[in-house]
């Protein structure tokens, strides 16, 4: 009888080693090698010895794409991120930190959708009593949703044939296992093969499969990176356990855009969607302090008004600090250099702290102008008028560059009562927007002059 050999496999990239080492030689991750049993590879035939039926080829012009009939989740914010709803046969991975509300959101969706179509909730981490207790606490309809506690993929496939559901939730993929594969649940091989078998099952039956995934302390999805290539969509629910609001983003979506943002509020009765996200990010006091500005960023297909705060203070140490929360820290350092060179405002000996209010993450460059003006406001101790809204990209030579969808941004600001918009000169309006004055600027020096005159 052949001796069983053990190998050490990286839990991040799947690389193997004959002995344990502290750092993976492939992905350079630390303490990720776990001992597992080596599975012998099947015997391979000679090259070109394929004896099966050769699949038929088709011209791309001869293929007639069918229009996808999506299934709504019952929550417009969720459907927005998905691209319009669930696509039959798709596999969606929902990740998030512990306490973000992944299980709560999917339980709400399945209980609502189960009244129209058969749905199955597969739990591998919690007991059925815990699921029922959560549904009771949230006041959900428990009449139609079927639940099962199972971690074996083969058993879940058998339940598919018996129930024939339209949507299945697997909570979570890290505890699923394939009986024919060696290795503990959560290992690279088990997670990869479990997701692959569930994906093949979804494509063959047309069942929508929602996989729940955990994230690491760095915020990345736990498990092998190949998992993101198997699935059709990868969503991330962001928000800590102490905050009220949660944001849902798509990092991969084969059936829609990856730039959409869904906003939810955690309440006693579960997650409730926020129809007007700009309102929650603009809860400003009557007397605005220096260092606060309102920007209009673009998320997916809609504008979003966000308050940006800056605190500029004298540095007590040798190296001034640059801290950005919800914004790009490297871009902040670049913008401060532009402000010094072309705006003649020296902040090299100052600590600079910036924050996007409400926990939202601003990734686009249209926030450059509002961020710089907030820093100048805090440095000079002068308040930016409360009815100003600012957006525009700042170039390295001090010019204010245009951004996309300027008309829609100005219209959104006017709807929320702003009276003056500082925008790039190239963002010419196609039609006037009533109730708001538009000031076009070409360079950062013009913005500083407008601020001094206010």
Backbone torsions as a table, in degrees:
resi	resn	phi	psi	omega
1	UNK	NA	131.2	-176.8
2	UNK	-67.3	143.1	180.0
3	UNK	-76.1	135.6	179.7
4	UNK	-75.6	127.4	179.6
5	UNK	-102.5	147.6	177.9
6	UNK	-113.4	143.7	177.0
7	UNK	-127.8	168.2	178.3
8	UNK	-114.8	122.8	-173.8
9	UNK	-118.2	135.6	179.7
10	UNK	-73.9	132.8	-179.6
11	UNK	-81.2	-5.2	179.3
12	UNK	-98.7	-49.5	-174.6
13	UNK	-114.7	-13.0	179.0
14	UNK	88.3	2.7	178.8
15	UNK	-66.1	149.8	-177.7
16	UNK	-116.4	155.6	178.1
17	UNK	-145.0	148.6	-179.4
18	UNK	-76.5	-17.5	177.7
19	UNK	-141.3	161.5	-176.8
20	UNK	-76.4	135.5	173.2
21	UNK	-132.6	154.7	-176.9
22	UNK	-70.3	-32.1	-177.2
23	UNK	-121.5	133.3	179.3
24	UNK	-65.0	130.0	-178.5
25	UNK	-70.8	-15.1	-177.2
26	UNK	-94.9	-59.2	-174.5
27	UNK	-98.5	-1.5	177.0
28	UNK	63.8	20.4	176.7
29	UNK	-81.6	148.4	-176.1
30	UNK	-96.7	140.7	172.9
31	UNK	55.5	43.7	179.6
32	UNK	-114.2	-3.6	-179.1
33	UNK	-83.7	125.8	-178.3
34	UNK	-124.2	138.9	-179.4
35	UNK	-72.0	136.5	177.6
36	UNK	-147.4	166.6	-178.9
37	UNK	-84.6	133.8	179.6
38	UNK	-76.8	127.3	179.4
39	UNK	-96.2	123.8	-179.2
40	UNK	-64.9	139.0	179.8
41	UNK	-75.6	143.6	177.9
42	UNK	-66.8	153.4	179.9
43	UNK	-66.0	137.4	-178.0
44	UNK	-105.0	140.8	177.4
45	UNK	-81.7	178.3	-179.8
46	UNK	-69.1	154.8	178.2
47	UNK	-59.5	137.0	179.5
48	UNK	77.6	11.3	-177.8
49	UNK	-94.7	28.0	-179.7
50	UNK	-71.2	124.7	-176.3
51	UNK	-107.5	0.1	-178.1
52	UNK	-80.6	179.3	179.3
53	UNK	-73.3	132.5	-179.6
54	UNK	-81.2	125.9	-179.0
55	UNK	-65.9	149.4	-179.5
56	UNK	-77.5	145.9	177.8
57	UNK	-95.9	154.4	179.9
58	UNK	-138.1	141.8	172.8
59	UNK	-70.6	141.4	-179.7
60	UNK	-61.6	-33.4	179.9
61	UNK	-69.3	-22.6	-178.8
62	UNK	-86.2	-10.0	-179.8
63	UNK	-86.7	124.6	179.6
64	UNK	-100.5	107.3	-179.9
65	UNK	-69.1	135.1	177.9
66	UNK	-91.4	144.9	178.4
67	UNK	-72.9	128.7	-177.1
68	UNK	-75.2	129.4	176.5
69	UNK	-94.6	103.3	-176.1
70	UNK	-81.7	156.3	177.3
71	UNK	-113.8	121.8	-179.7
72	UNK	-70.5	144.4	179.5
73	UNK	-84.4	-13.1	-175.1
74	UNK	94.5	-6.4	178.7
75	UNK	-127.0	118.0	-174.9
76	UNK	-65.7	-33.1	178.8
77	UNK	-67.7	-37.9	176.6
78	UNK	-67.2	-44.5	179.1
79	UNK	-63.7	-33.8	179.2
80	UNK	-62.2	-44.3	-179.3
81	UNK	-69.3	-35.7	179.3
82	UNK	-71.5	-19.4	-177.3
83	UNK	100.9	14.1	178.8
84	UNK	128.0	-2.9	-179.5
85	UNK	133.4	-178.6	179.8
86	UNK	-76.5	139.9	174.5
87	UNK	-101.1	125.7	179.3
88	UNK	-55.8	134.8	-179.3
89	UNK	84.7	4.1	-179.0
90	UNK	-89.7	154.8	177.5
91	UNK	-119.1	121.6	-174.4
92	UNK	-120.2	131.4	178.0
93	UNK	-106.3	121.4	178.2
94	UNK	-108.6	113.6	-179.8
95	UNK	-109.8	165.8	179.9
96	UNK	167.7	160.4	179.7
97	UNK	-72.5	159.2	176.5
98	UNK	-58.8	131.9	-179.1
99	UNK	88.5	0.5	-179.7
100	UNK	-71.4	-27.9	179.1
101	UNK	112.2	24.1	-178.7
102	UNK	-63.4	-52.7	-178.9
103	UNK	-65.3	-35.8	179.0
104	UNK	-64.3	-45.6	-179.1
105	UNK	-63.6	-45.1	-178.1
106	UNK	-70.3	-32.2	176.0
107	UNK	-66.6	-38.4	176.6
108	UNK	-64.7	-42.8	-178.5
109	UNK	-65.6	-44.7	-176.4
110	UNK	-70.0	-39.0	178.1
111	UNK	-66.2	-34.0	178.7
112	UNK	-74.1	-41.0	-176.4
113	UNK	-78.3	-24.6	-177.6
114	UNK	-67.5	-16.9	176.1
115	UNK	-70.3	-18.9	-179.2
116	UNK	-109.6	-37.2	-176.4
117	UNK	-135.3	150.7	178.6
118	UNK	-66.0	129.8	-179.9
119	UNK	-129.3	151.5	-178.3
120	UNK	-131.6	131.3	178.0
121	UNK	-111.8	111.9	-179.3
122	UNK	-101.9	118.0	-180.0
123	UNK	-113.6	132.5	177.4
124	UNK	-115.5	-11.0	-177.8
125	UNK	-106.9	-34.1	-177.5
126	UNK	-110.2	158.0	175.3
127	UNK	-82.0	164.3	178.8
128	UNK	-64.9	-30.8	178.3
129	UNK	-66.3	-36.2	177.5
130	UNK	-67.2	-39.2	177.6
131	UNK	-64.4	-43.6	179.8
132	UNK	-65.9	-37.0	178.8
133	UNK	-66.3	-39.8	177.4
134	UNK	-65.8	-42.6	178.5
135	UNK	-63.1	-37.7	177.9
136	UNK	-67.6	-40.3	179.5
137	UNK	-65.7	-34.9	-179.4
138	UNK	-84.6	-6.2	179.6
139	UNK	71.3	36.5	-177.7
140	UNK	-90.6	158.3	177.3
141	UNK	-78.2	116.2	-174.4
142	UNK	-104.1	13.0	-172.4
143	UNK	-75.5	-34.6	-167.1
144	UNK	-108.7	-24.0	-174.3
145	UNK	-75.4	130.9	176.4
146	UNK	-100.0	137.4	-177.1
147	UNK	-125.9	152.4	177.0
148	UNK	-150.4	141.9	176.4
149	UNK	-102.2	107.5	-174.1
150	UNK	-156.2	144.6	177.1
151	UNK	-120.7	-10.3	-179.3
152	UNK	-86.0	126.2	-177.3
153	UNK	-66.3	-36.5	179.8
154	UNK	-63.0	-38.6	178.1
155	UNK	-69.1	-36.6	177.8
156	UNK	-65.5	-38.0	177.4
157	UNK	-63.2	-37.5	177.9
158	UNK	-66.6	-35.6	177.2
159	UNK	-67.4	-34.6	176.0
160	UNK	-55.4	-47.7	-178.3
161	UNK	-65.9	-29.8	-177.2
162	UNK	-82.1	-45.3	-175.1
163	UNK	-86.7	-35.9	-174.3
164	UNK	54.4	61.1	-177.8
165	UNK	-79.1	162.6	173.4
166	UNK	-90.7	-26.9	-179.0
167	UNK	-144.9	137.1	-179.9
168	UNK	-129.9	132.8	174.4
169	UNK	-107.4	127.8	177.8
170	UNK	-114.2	111.5	-174.5
171	UNK	-122.2	98.8	4.9
172	UNK	-129.1	170.8	-176.3
173	UNK	-71.3	-21.0	-179.4
174	UNK	-71.7	-15.8	-179.7
175	UNK	-106.8	0.4	178.4
176	UNK	-76.9	151.9	179.9
177	UNK	-147.1	150.2	175.6
178	UNK	-104.3	124.0	-173.7
179	UNK	-64.0	-31.9	-177.5
180	UNK	-78.7	-2.7	-177.1
181	UNK	-113.9	133.1	177.5
182	UNK	-77.5	158.5	-178.8
183	UNK	117.1	148.6	-178.2
184	UNK	-77.3	154.0	175.3
185	UNK	-58.4	137.7	-177.3
186	UNK	96.9	-12.4	177.4
187	UNK	-72.4	167.0	-176.5
188	UNK	-59.8	-47.1	-177.8
189	UNK	-64.5	-41.3	-178.6
190	UNK	-67.9	-44.3	180.0
191	UNK	-64.3	-42.9	-178.3
192	UNK	-66.6	-45.7	-177.8
193	UNK	-72.0	-35.2	177.0
194	UNK	-63.3	-45.6	178.3
195	UNK	-65.4	-37.1	179.9
196	UNK	-66.3	-42.3	179.8
197	UNK	-68.8	-39.8	177.4
198	UNK	-66.3	-34.0	177.8
199	UNK	-67.7	-45.0	177.5
200	UNK	-61.7	-36.6	178.4
201	UNK	-66.9	-39.7	179.5
202	UNK	-66.9	-41.1	-179.4
203	UNK	-68.6	-33.9	-177.6
204	UNK	-77.0	-31.8	-175.4
205	UNK	-105.4	-14.6	-177.1
206	UNK	79.0	16.0	-179.7
207	UNK	-83.3	138.4	174.9
208	UNK	-82.0	124.2	-178.2
209	UNK	-114.7	123.7	177.1
210	UNK	-109.7	115.1	179.6
211	UNK	-100.8	133.8	175.8
212	UNK	-96.4	131.2	-179.6
213	UNK	-128.6	148.4	177.5
214	UNK	-91.4	161.3	176.7
215	UNK	-117.4	155.1	178.0
216	UNK	-80.6	175.7	-179.5
217	UNK	-67.3	-19.3	175.8
218	UNK	-83.0	-7.0	179.0
219	UNK	96.0	1.3	179.3
220	UNK	-90.6	157.1	179.9
221	UNK	-68.6	129.6	179.9
222	UNK	-72.7	142.2	-179.5
223	UNK	112.4	178.7	-177.4
224	UNK	-69.8	147.3	179.5
225	UNK	-66.8	-22.0	-179.5
226	UNK	-65.5	-19.3	178.7
227	UNK	-61.9	-34.7	-179.5
228	UNK	-71.0	-20.2	178.0
229	UNK	-85.5	-24.3	-178.7
230	UNK	-75.1	-41.8	-172.6
231	UNK	-78.9	168.6	179.6
232	UNK	-92.6	-31.9	-178.1
233	UNK	-145.2	141.3	177.5
234	UNK	-124.2	114.4	-178.9
235	UNK	-110.4	149.8	179.3
236	UNK	-130.4	122.6	177.2
237	UNK	-96.4	113.1	-174.7
238	UNK	-105.9	147.6	-179.9
239	UNK	139.6	135.7	-179.1
240	UNK	-85.5	169.3	-178.0
241	UNK	-67.8	-23.9	-178.1
242	UNK	-86.4	-20.8	-179.7
243	UNK	-83.3	165.1	-177.5
244	UNK	-92.9	-36.1	-171.9
245	UNK	-97.5	147.5	176.8
246	UNK	-125.9	141.2	177.1
247	UNK	-116.8	137.9	-179.3
248	UNK	-115.5	122.1	-179.3
249	UNK	-126.0	154.1	175.9
250	UNK	-106.2	122.1	176.5
251	UNK	-93.3	-17.7	174.4
252	UNK	-153.4	136.4	179.4
253	UNK	-156.5	110.4	179.5
254	UNK	-77.8	-10.8	-176.5
255	UNK	-120.1	16.6	-179.8
256	UNK	-175.3	-172.5	-178.0
257	UNK	-81.8	153.5	176.9
258	UNK	-100.1	4.6	-177.9
259	UNK	-97.7	-0.9	-177.1
260	UNK	-75.8	153.2	-179.6
261	UNK	-131.7	127.8	174.6
262	UNK	-111.0	136.7	-176.0
263	UNK	-118.5	130.4	178.8
264	UNK	-128.2	154.4	175.7
265	UNK	-117.7	130.2	178.9
266	UNK	-83.0	120.4	-179.8
267	UNK	-123.8	-177.8	179.0
268	UNK	-67.2	-23.4	-179.9
269	UNK	-105.5	25.2	176.5
270	UNK	102.9	-165.0	-179.5
271	UNK	-82.5	129.0	176.6
272	UNK	-117.8	132.5	-177.0
273	UNK	-73.4	145.0	179.6
274	UNK	-100.6	111.0	-176.1
275	UNK	-72.1	-33.5	-177.9
276	UNK	-121.8	84.5	-176.6
277	UNK	-61.8	-29.1	-178.4
278	UNK	-60.7	-32.2	-177.8
279	UNK	-65.8	-37.6	-177.7
280	UNK	-76.9	-26.3	179.3
281	UNK	-88.8	2.3	-178.6
282	UNK	-122.5	31.3	178.2
283	UNK	-80.0	75.5	-175.0
284	UNK	-96.4	148.1	176.6
285	UNK	-72.4	169.2	-179.6
286	UNK	-65.8	-44.8	179.3
287	UNK	-98.8	101.2	-177.4
288	UNK	-79.0	133.9	-180.0
289	UNK	-84.6	160.0	175.4
290	UNK	-61.3	147.0	-179.8
291	UNK	96.6	7.0	-178.7
292	UNK	-115.0	128.4	176.4
293	UNK	-137.6	158.4	179.4
294	UNK	-112.4	124.9	177.4
295	UNK	-111.7	161.2	175.8
296	UNK	-120.4	102.3	-180.0
297	UNK	-96.1	168.3	-177.3
298	UNK	-118.9	120.9	-179.7
299	UNK	-119.2	103.7	177.6
300	UNK	70.2	-103.0	-177.3
301	UNK	-119.9	15.3	-178.2
302	UNK	-144.6	150.1	175.6
303	UNK	-79.2	155.6	-177.9
304	UNK	-141.8	121.8	178.1
305	UNK	-87.5	127.4	-176.2
306	UNK	-134.6	138.2	174.8
307	UNK	-88.2	130.8	177.6
308	UNK	-113.0	127.9	179.3
309	UNK	-112.7	143.4	178.7
310	UNK	-133.2	141.4	175.8
311	UNK	-127.6	116.9	179.5
312	UNK	-114.9	121.2	-176.1
313	UNK	-140.3	155.6	-179.4
314	UNK	-63.3	135.4	-178.6
315	UNK	-81.0	130.7	179.6
316	UNK	-93.1	-15.1	179.5
317	UNK	-100.2	-174.5	-179.4
318	UNK	-77.2	-31.9	-178.0
319	UNK	-116.9	118.2	179.9
320	UNK	-62.6	146.3	-178.3
321	UNK	-90.8	146.2	174.2
322	UNK	-130.2	102.9	-176.1
323	UNK	-119.7	127.1	179.3
324	UNK	-126.2	126.1	177.7
325	UNK	-115.9	116.5	-176.9
326	UNK	83.3	1.3	179.3
327	UNK	-133.6	168.1	-178.6
328	UNK	-80.5	117.2	-178.6
329	UNK	-67.5	-37.0	178.9
330	UNK	-68.3	-36.6	178.2
331	UNK	-69.7	-32.2	176.3
332	UNK	-60.8	-45.0	178.8
333	UNK	-61.9	-38.5	178.9
334	UNK	-67.1	-41.3	-179.4
335	UNK	-66.0	-35.4	177.8
336	UNK	-66.5	-34.6	175.8
337	UNK	-67.5	-38.8	176.6
338	UNK	-64.8	-39.4	179.1
339	UNK	-62.8	-37.3	179.0
340	UNK	-71.1	-43.2	-174.7
341	UNK	-73.8	-44.7	-172.2
342	UNK	-108.0	-14.6	176.6
343	UNK	-109.0	-5.8	177.7
344	UNK	56.2	39.5	175.0
345	UNK	-116.5	113.8	-174.0
346	UNK	-92.4	113.0	176.6
347	UNK	-119.7	19.6	-177.2
348	UNK	-66.9	-25.5	179.8
349	UNK	-104.6	20.3	-177.3
350	UNK	-118.2	143.2	169.0
351	UNK	-79.1	133.6	-177.4
352	UNK	-123.3	122.5	176.8
353	UNK	-122.2	127.3	179.3
354	UNK	-127.0	150.7	-175.5
355	UNK	-150.3	137.3	171.9
356	UNK	-93.3	117.1	-172.9
357	UNK	-68.3	142.0	175.7
358	UNK	95.2	-1.1	179.4
359	UNK	82.1	4.7	179.3
360	UNK	-77.4	149.9	177.2
361	UNK	-105.1	121.3	-180.0
362	UNK	-98.7	118.1	-175.6
363	UNK	-111.9	-17.5	-175.2
364	UNK	-86.8	160.4	-175.8
365	UNK	-80.6	-5.5	178.9
366	UNK	-67.4	-9.6	179.3
367	UNK	-87.6	-1.9	-174.5
368	UNK	-58.5	-49.4	-173.7
369	UNK	-65.4	-44.3	179.3
370	UNK	-66.6	-33.7	179.1
371	UNK	-68.0	-43.1	179.0
372	UNK	-65.2	-41.3	-179.7
373	UNK	-67.1	-32.9	176.1
374	UNK	-66.0	-37.9	177.1
375	UNK	-65.8	-42.6	178.1
376	UNK	-65.1	-39.4	179.3
377	UNK	-62.0	-43.5	179.2
378	UNK	-69.4	-37.8	-178.8
379	UNK	-66.2	-40.7	-178.1
380	UNK	-89.2	-11.4	-178.8
381	UNK	71.6	26.4	-178.9
382	UNK	-115.4	134.4	-174.8
383	UNK	-81.8	136.6	171.2
384	UNK	-75.9	133.3	179.5
385	UNK	-51.1	139.8	-173.3
386	UNK	-66.7	-24.8	-176.7
387	UNK	-95.6	18.6	176.5
388	UNK	-95.5	141.5	170.1
389	UNK	-127.8	139.3	-170.1
390	UNK	-133.4	137.1	170.0
391	UNK	-155.3	154.2	-179.0
392	UNK	151.9	147.6	176.8
393	UNK	-92.3	139.2	-178.9
394	UNK	-106.9	126.0	179.2
395	UNK	-87.9	170.0	-177.8
396	UNK	-67.3	-24.2	178.5
397	UNK	-92.1	10.7	176.3
398	UNK	89.0	2.9	179.6
399	UNK	-83.1	153.0	177.2
400	UNK	-99.7	113.0	-174.3
401	UNK	-93.9	152.5	-177.5
402	UNK	-73.2	160.9	176.6
403	UNK	-125.9	165.5	-177.8
404	UNK	-76.7	151.1	173.4
405	UNK	59.4	46.5	179.1
406	UNK	-65.1	-38.0	-179.9
407	UNK	-61.5	-44.7	-178.8
408	UNK	-67.3	-34.4	178.5
409	UNK	-65.7	-45.0	-180.0
410	UNK	-65.2	-38.6	178.3
411	UNK	-64.7	-37.9	177.5
412	UNK	-65.7	-40.0	178.9
413	UNK	-66.3	-40.6	178.5
414	UNK	-64.9	-34.0	179.9
415	UNK	-65.7	-27.9	-179.9
416	UNK	-97.1	12.9	171.1
417	UNK	90.6	12.2	177.5
418	UNK	-77.5	141.9	-173.8
419	UNK	-104.2	-17.0	-176.3
420	UNK	-142.8	133.4	-179.1
421	UNK	-121.3	124.2	175.5
422	UNK	-97.6	109.6	-171.4
423	UNK	-130.6	160.5	174.7
424	UNK	-62.2	147.6	-178.0
425	UNK	-64.6	-31.6	-179.0
426	UNK	-73.3	-14.7	176.3
427	UNK	-81.8	66.4	-179.0
428	UNK	-69.5	139.5	-178.5
429	UNK	-80.0	134.1	174.8
430	UNK	-74.2	-33.0	176.1
431	UNK	-148.1	150.2	-177.0
432	UNK	-69.4	144.9	176.0
433	UNK	-107.3	120.2	-176.0
434	UNK	-71.2	144.8	174.1
435	UNK	89.1	1.7	-178.4
436	UNK	-142.8	136.8	177.7
437	UNK	-94.2	130.7	-177.3
438	UNK	-105.4	119.8	177.4
439	UNK	-108.6	115.8	-179.1
440	UNK	-91.2	135.5	179.4
441	UNK	-129.1	149.7	179.5
442	UNK	-111.3	-28.1	-179.1
443	UNK	-134.5	161.0	-177.8
444	UNK	-66.6	-26.8	177.7
445	UNK	-63.5	-34.1	177.5
446	UNK	-67.0	-37.0	178.0
447	UNK	-63.8	-43.2	179.1
448	UNK	-64.8	-34.2	177.2
449	UNK	-67.2	-41.6	176.9
450	UNK	-62.7	-37.5	179.4
451	UNK	-68.8	-38.9	178.6
452	UNK	-66.2	-33.1	-178.4
453	UNK	-80.8	-15.1	-176.4
454	UNK	-74.1	NA	NA
